[in-house]
Every structure is written in C-alpha cells, then in structure tokens.
C-alpha cells in the first residue's frame, strides 16, 4: 500500500513537470522559444525538486534552502517563458507542507505565497493585465488549496507512522507477555511436579513408619510363636494376645496416617514458609516484584486447610496479575487476630473497566467461602486490582464438609 501511494505521488510530480513544459510550449506565441535555455532551466527545476524529495527530506535546513532556490528557478522560468503561475509552485507548496513542521511550513508557505502574489501582479498575458486582481485572487486560492492539501497529506502520513509505532510496541509487548506466560506455565508445571514428588515421599515415609514397622515386628514375633508354644504354651498365648493388641495399635496408626495424609507443603508449621517460597519462585520466573508484609506476628500459624487454600488463591492471583493485568508489582499484607486471618493483595496492573468475573476469580471465592471465609475484589480501572480475604482462625475444611453435607469436593481436590 505504501509503495502504491509513493508511486502515485511520483506520478503527480512528473505530471506537474510535464504540464509546466507543455504550458510553456503551447502558450508561446512569438515562435522564438529558446529550447536549450528552457531545457536547462527545467532540468535544474526537476533535479532540485527530486533531490529535495529523496535526499533533503531528513534535513530541514536543506529542504528550506531547496525551496527558496526553487523560487529563483521559477522566477527565471516565468520571466523567460511565461506559463501558468500556480503550476510552477504546486510541487514546492506541497513539499513545504509535507516535509516541514508546522511553524516552518507556515513561514515557507507565506514566502511562496508572497512570490506568487508578486508574480500575479504582473501577468504574462495581455488578456489578464486588465484583471490583475482576479489573477491575484485565483492564485491565492490555488496556493491555499495546495497548502491545505499538503497539510492533509502530512497529517495522514503522521497518523499512519504513529499507528505503525503503536502496533510495533503492542507487538513487542505481546511477545514479552507470551514469553512471560511460557515461563509461568513452565514454573507451574515444575511446582506441580515437585508437589507430587513431595507427596510421594510423604506417603512412603508414612508407610514405612506405620505399616512397615508394625508388619516387621509381627513377622518376628509370629516366627517365634511355634517354638515358644512347645516350651511354654501360656507365655505363647500371652504373646499372641500382645500381638493382637499391637496389630490393633498398628491399624490405628494407619488410620491416623490416612486421615492426616496431607502434602508436606501444607503442614501447620510451614504454611507461611511455603507461601513465601511461592512468592520467591514466582518473582524469579515472572520478574514481577512481590512485597510481602505480616503484621501482628505473634502466633501467625496456619492449619493445613488454610495453608492449602491460601496457596492456591495466591497462585491464581499471581497468574491473573501477570496474564490479564500485565502487572509488574504485587503488594501483599497479612494480619492475624484471635478470631481471623486477613489478607489484602493489590497489584499495579491495567485491568479494563468491563472486566468480567471469570473462572479464576470464581474458583478463588469458592475456596475461601468453603473454609468459612469472605472473599471480595475491587477493579481499580487501569490502576491495579485488589483482593481482600478474611478467614476464621479455627475452622477447617473437614469440619465444614461434614456441616455442608458433602459440599463441592471437586473444586477443592488436592
């Protein structure tokens, strides 16, 4: 498209050059036209105009000097061969409007108009000598029209240049966002794999410490029973009773392990530590700055349910801040009282006014409500996104599941 418009502009310029030559030759009535002189002046005129277009455009001082020099060439052409005044000045007026800034373009246009005005006072044709004012008015309108056309072309060109620059910036931002999103996905996948590995290690330790220990002890005692029964049946019978009691205790240990089998990452004593670890890892992989502050630091422990829910909420919130708001900074304040835990999060992202509540926010709210908490958010249009969370200190998911007759377990499966 740009090439087609450049070709059209060149066609207009060359057409003007042709019209100047044609008007001089057609309107010559003396028959004494000096073709060599005409060709020389026209070549100088054309070469100057083309140099201005291809080489001087980047240097305003050269552009101005070229236009002023063109006024001299036009004067020589007009005084020697006549022709239509407005045709001579078409190219220079358009170039001044397009190539120069507003003030410079206005000054040069006034100089060009002054030249047109002075030439119009002395028309080359006797038929116009009686109507000088008409000639002046006509050429004035032509100059004004050419100037307006030039400014319009310049404004359109500037808009397209700005649009292209904006597109390039958006493209760069999009590429950066895709890169950040890729790193975030990689990070999320890595965290999930690490969590699974930790859970496997946790299960293996529980099995070793409960079932393994119980069974190995029973095997040793069972192997001794036949020999003891032959020598001392009463003692063998007591040993069997002890093994039954020991087996019951082992079974109770297994049940306890199953009941309390939660990922090591969400043990009571390490909830805050794992949240901090999540923030550090997210900062490392996303380059988003996270500022974390805890007030009322006495007894700021979290039970396993609270740790799990907050961990998932933080993950989703960080992801939303990066993907949807393109945030570069996230501020988190957490405070503890005897009755509740309060969390305030705010980023510096650029959320739109018409943002709709999607799956991520809905799922975060459900998680918080599921452990008896309150979840709310505020969209500060283009000035950040805010999340407020309040969680009761002593409630847990297991108790609420019993109270709510099952609840929505799928959304909170670990």
C-alpha positions, -999 to +999 in steps of 0.1 A: +000+000+000+028+024+009+046+016-024+014+023-044+009+057-027+046+066-033+041+057-070+010+079-071+029+108-056+057+104-081+032+103-109+017+136-098+051+152-096+062+141-130+028+151-144+034+186-130+068+187-147+052+177-179+024+203-176+050+231-170+068+221-201+036+218-221+022+251-209+054+270-219+055+254-254+017+257-260+014+293-248+045+306-267+032+329-295+065+345-305+080+315-322+114+324-308+114+298-280+150+291-267+147+254-263+182+249-249+176+275-222+142+261-214+156+225-211+184+238-189+160+256-165+136+227-164+164+202-157+176+224-128+140+227-116+133+190-117+167+179-103+163+203-073+128+190-066+138+154-068+169+159-046+146+175-021+123+145-021+150+118-019+179+133+000+170+166+017+138+155+034+157+143+065+175+177+068+151+206+072+176+233+066+185+217+032+147+214+024+142+251+032+172+262+011+160+239-018+125+255-018+140+290-017+163+281-046+132+268-064+116+302-061+145+316-080+143+290-107+105+296-111+112+333-114+137+327-142+114+302-160+083+325-157+102+357-167+118+339-197+090+317-209+058+326-191+033+299-182+007+293-155+019+306-121+001+281-099+016+251-118+052+263-111+045+265-074+025+233-070+054+210-061+072+235-037+039+243-018+031+206-014+067+198-003+068+226+022+035+214+038+046+178+040+084+179+048+084+208+073+070+212+108+040+234+115+058+268+121+084+263+094+058+251+069+037+282+076+066+306+072+078+290+039+042+289+026+039+326+033+071+332+014+058+311-015+026+330-014+044+363-015+063+351-046+030+340-062+014+374-053+043+394-068+043+374-100+005+376-102+007+415-102+025+413-135+007+387-156+025+373-186-006+376-208-022+408-221-056+394-216-050+393-178-034+428-175-069+444-171-079+418-144-049+417-122-070+414-090-087+383-105-054+368-112-042+375-077-074+361-061-072+330-082-036+323-074-042+330-037-070+304-037-048+279-055-019+284-030-043+280-001-058+249-016-023+234-023-012+242+012-043+226+027-038+195+006-002+192+017-011+195+054-038+169+050-014+145+033+012+152+061-014+146+089-025+113+073+011+102+069+019+111+106-011+092+118+000+061+099+035+064+113+021+067+148-002+038+142+027+017+130+048+027+160+019+018+183+015-015+165+052-023+169+050-015+206+020-037+210+037-065+191+068-063+214+045-063+245+026-092+232+059-112+225+071-103+260+038-114+275+039-147+256+074-153+269+064-145+305+033-167+302+055-195+289+078-191+318+048-191+342+034-223+327+068-239+330+070-227+366+035-240+374+043-274+358+076-276+378+058-267+411+032-293+404+058-320+398+077-310+429+045-312+449+037-347+436+072-358+445+069-344+480+036-362+484+051-395+472+079-391+497+054-382+524+034-414+517+064-436+516+076-423+550+041-428+565+040-464+552+075-471+564+069-456+599+035-472+605+027-503+583+063-513+577+073-511+614+042-529+626+044-558+600+082-563+605+076-566+643+047-590+638+067-612+615+095-616+640+070-625+668+050-649+647+082-668+637+089-672+675+054-684+684+057-721+673+089-726+693+076-708+723+043-728+722+062-761+726+082-750+756+057-726+773+021-725+760+010-700+785+037-675+775+030-682+738-007-674+744+002-641+761+024-633+732-004-639+708-027-616+728+001-589+728+004-593+690-034-587+686-032-556+707-001-545+688-019-551+655-048-530+666-025-502+675-008-505+641-042-504+624-050-472+644-017-457+633-026-465+596-060-449+600-044-418+616-019-416+588-046-418+562-067-391+580-038-368+583-022-376+550-019-340+535+010-328+514+041-319+535+039-284+519+008-276+540+018-288+574+007-264+602+042-251+609+052-245+573+022-227+558+037-192+558+071-205+548+056-222+517+036-191+508+069-171+509+086-198+488+058-195+463+064-157+461+101-161+457+097-187+429+071-166+411+093-135+413+122-155+399+103-169+369+080-139+361+101-109+370+071-095+389+081-078+422+062-090+453+062-071+485+050-092+515+043-079+549+030-096+581+015-076+609+007-089+644+033-116+640+025-134+673+010-169+666+008-164+628+005-202+622-019-216+596-036-250+597-032-273+568-066-264+552-059-227+554-024-232+540-037-252+511-065-227+502-043-196+505-015-213+485-040-220+456-055-185+459-021-169+458-011-190+427-043-180+408-040-143+419-003-141+407-012-157+374-041-133+369-020-103+377+006-113+351-016-126+323-046-102+325-032-071+341+004-072+330+014-062+365+050-055+375+044-053+412+022-070+438+018-059+474+005-084+500-004-076+536-014-104+560-025-098+596-036-122+624-060-118+652-075-142+677-106-146+656-095-143+619-068-141+593-069-111+570-052-109+536-050-078+514-035-081+479-031-054+452-011-052+420-004-023+396-019-040+366-041-025+338-074-042+342-102-029+319-134-014+332-156-040+316-137-069+331-159-099+337-156-123+366-142-155+352-134-190+363-102-179+382-120-154+405-150-176+409-128-205+420-108-184+444-140-172+460-154-207+463-122-219+480-123-191+506-161-195+512-156-233+516-134-228+547-159-202+561-141-171+549-151-139+530-137-130+495-140-097+477-122-078+450-121-043+436-111-034+400-093+000+400-096+006+363-060+008+348-047+014+383-045-021+397-066-050+410-073-055+447-083-087+466-095-088+502-098-121+522-110-128+557-107-163+571-118-176+606-088-189+626-102-222+639-124-236+611-112-263+587-123-279+555-131-313+570-155-298+596-172-277+570-176-307+547-195-325+574-216-295+582-224-288+545-234-324+538-207-331+512-202-297+496-184-292+463-154-315+467-143-315+431-133-278+431-111-283+461-095-317+454-058-317+461 
